[in-house]
Amino acid sequence: MKKFIIGLIISSLAIFSFPISKVKAEEANLIPNPTLQTMDAQNQPVNWHQGQWGKLRATFTYNSQYGAKTPGSLVLTVANYSSGDAKWYFEPVDILPNTQYVFADYYLANVSTEIVAAYTLSNGNLSYASFGTIKPSPSWQKASFNFQTPAEAKKITVFH
């Protein structure tokens, strides 16, 4: 059986700005603990979660020494992949409906990866929207996406 490994490192400086205005491109960062400097008792970044589904083996780690703009990054390694996905994501944050925002993060990856928004709607259901696929990069790259929230959106998190 062929072993398939996917690696992704997301920098500690994810940016989710609120909202886009014509004068200022970015306002305050809405992501909780965006620099990954606040840790819990298990030495994991506070307000950050891990998720996976499908047939794969995912390893989630935190690297306190290696980041694009600040020390620290979230590392995801996937092996034995046949279906599904794995991701780090921040605690969902409150958003305004029908509002323009920008999401950006820095990444290293040896395969193409997708950035997906997970919206919590006013009825409690989840809705997903792809921001796009980004190309592999052996050096830190910034991925940035402008988007408008759905009319019934109350919260968002972003999977990368």
C-alpha positions as CSV (number, residue, x, y, z in Angstrom):
1,M,0.0,0.0,0.0
2,K,1.3,3.4,-0.9
3,K,1.7,5.9,1.9
4,F,0.4,9.3,1.1
5,I,1.4,12.3,3.3
6,I,0.0,15.7,3.2
7,G,1.6,18.4,5.3
8,L,0.2,21.9,6.1
9,I,1.6,24.5,8.5
10,I,-0.6,27.5,9.3
11,S,1.1,30.5,10.7
12,S,0.3,32.0,14.0
13,L,-0.9,35.3,12.5
14,A,-4.3,34.5,11.0
15,I,-6.3,37.6,10.3
16,F,-10.1,37.9,10.2
17,S,-11.0,41.5,9.9
18,F,-14.2,43.3,10.7
19,P,-15.6,44.7,8.4
20,I,-14.0,46.0,5.2
21,S,-14.5,49.7,4.7
22,K,-13.5,51.8,1.7
23,V,-11.1,53.8,3.8
24,K,-9.4,51.1,5.9
25,A,-8.8,47.7,4.3
26,E,-8.6,45.9,7.7
27,E,-10.0,46.7,11.1
28,A,-9.6,44.7,14.3
29,N,-8.7,41.0,14.2
30,L,-11.7,38.9,15.3
31,I,-9.9,35.6,15.6
32,P,-9.4,34.7,19.3
33,N,-5.8,34.1,20.2
34,P,-4.6,34.8,16.6
35,T,-0.9,34.7,17.6
36,L,-1.3,31.4,19.4
37,Q,0.6,32.8,22.4
38,T,-2.1,31.8,25.0
39,M,-1.8,28.1,25.9
40,D,-4.0,25.8,27.9
41,A,-2.9,23.2,30.5
42,Q,-2.2,20.6,27.7
43,N,0.1,23.2,26.0
44,Q,-2.4,23.7,23.1
45,P,-3.5,27.1,21.8
46,V,-6.6,28.4,23.6
47,N,-9.6,28.9,21.3
48,W,-8.2,26.6,18.6
49,H,-9.7,23.2,17.7
50,Q,-8.9,20.2,15.6
51,G,-11.3,18.3,13.3
52,Q,-11.2,15.4,10.9
53,W,-13.5,13.0,9.1
54,G,-13.1,10.2,6.6
55,K,-10.4,7.6,6.0
56,L,-7.1,9.2,6.9
57,R,-4.6,9.5,9.7
58,A,-4.1,13.1,11.0
59,T,-1.5,14.4,13.4
60,F,-2.1,17.8,14.9
61,T,0.9,19.6,16.6
62,Y,1.8,23.1,17.7
63,N,5.2,24.4,16.9
64,S,6.1,27.2,19.3
65,Q,9.3,28.2,17.4
66,Y,8.3,28.4,13.7
67,G,5.9,30.9,12.3
68,A,5.6,33.4,9.4
69,K,5.2,36.6,11.4
70,T,5.4,35.6,15.0
71,P,6.7,32.5,16.8
72,G,4.3,29.6,16.6
73,S,2.3,27.7,14.0
74,L,-0.3,25.0,13.8
75,V,1.0,21.9,12.0
76,L,-1.2,19.2,10.4
77,T,0.2,16.1,8.8
78,V,-2.1,13.6,7.0
79,A,-1.1,10.1,6.1
80,N,-2.9,7.1,4.6
81,Y,-5.4,9.4,3.0
82,S,-8.3,7.9,0.9
83,S,-11.2,10.3,1.8
84,G,-12.2,13.2,4.1
85,D,-10.3,16.1,5.5
86,A,-8.5,17.4,8.6
87,K,-8.2,20.9,9.8
88,W,-7.3,23.4,12.6
89,Y,-9.9,26.0,13.2
90,F,-10.6,28.9,15.6
91,E,-13.5,29.2,18.0
92,P,-16.5,30.5,16.0
93,V,-16.9,34.3,16.3
94,D,-19.9,36.6,16.0
95,I,-20.3,38.3,12.6
96,L,-22.8,40.6,11.0
97,P,-25.0,39.3,8.2
98,N,-24.7,40.7,4.6
99,T,-21.3,42.3,5.5
100,Q,-18.0,42.3,3.7
101,Y,-15.0,40.8,5.6
102,V,-11.5,39.6,4.8
103,F,-9.8,36.4,5.9
104,A,-6.0,35.9,5.6
105,D,-3.5,33.5,6.9
106,Y,0.1,32.4,6.2
107,Y,0.8,28.9,5.2
108,L,3.4,26.3,4.1
109,A,2.1,23.2,2.3
110,N,3.4,20.4,0.1
111,V,-0.1,19.9,-1.6
112,S,-3.0,22.2,-2.6
113,T,-5.3,23.0,0.3
114,E,-8.7,24.5,0.5
115,I,-10.0,27.3,2.8
116,V,-13.6,26.9,3.8
117,A,-15.9,29.1,5.9
118,A,-18.3,27.4,8.3
119,Y,-21.2,29.7,9.1
120,T,-23.5,29.2,12.1
121,L,-26.9,30.4,10.9
122,S,-29.7,32.1,12.9
123,N,-31.6,28.8,13.1
124,G,-28.5,27.0,14.5
125,N,-27.7,25.1,11.3
126,L,-24.2,25.1,9.7
127,S,-23.5,26.3,6.2
128,Y,-20.2,25.9,4.3
129,A,-18.6,28.0,1.6
130,S,-15.3,27.5,-0.1
131,F,-13.1,30.6,-0.2
132,G,-10.8,28.8,-2.7
133,T,-8.0,26.4,-3.2
134,I,-4.4,27.5,-2.7
135,K,-1.3,26.1,-4.3
136,P,1.5,24.3,-2.4
137,S,4.4,26.4,-1.3
138,P,7.7,25.5,0.4
139,S,8.0,29.0,1.8
140,W,5.6,31.1,3.8
141,Q,2.8,32.6,1.6
142,K,-0.2,34.7,2.5
143,A,-3.6,33.5,1.4
144,S,-6.2,36.3,1.5
145,F,-9.9,36.3,0.6
146,N,-12.6,39.0,0.7
147,F,-16.1,37.6,1.2
148,Q,-19.7,38.6,2.1
149,T,-21.5,36.8,4.9
150,P,-24.9,35.2,4.2
151,A,-28.1,37.0,5.2
152,E,-28.8,34.5,8.0
153,A,-25.2,34.2,9.3
154,K,-24.5,34.7,13.0
155,K,-21.0,33.2,13.5
156,I,-18.1,32.0,11.5
157,T,-15.0,29.9,11.7
158,V,-12.6,29.1,8.9
159,F,-11.1,25.7,8.1
160,H,-7.7,25.6,6.4
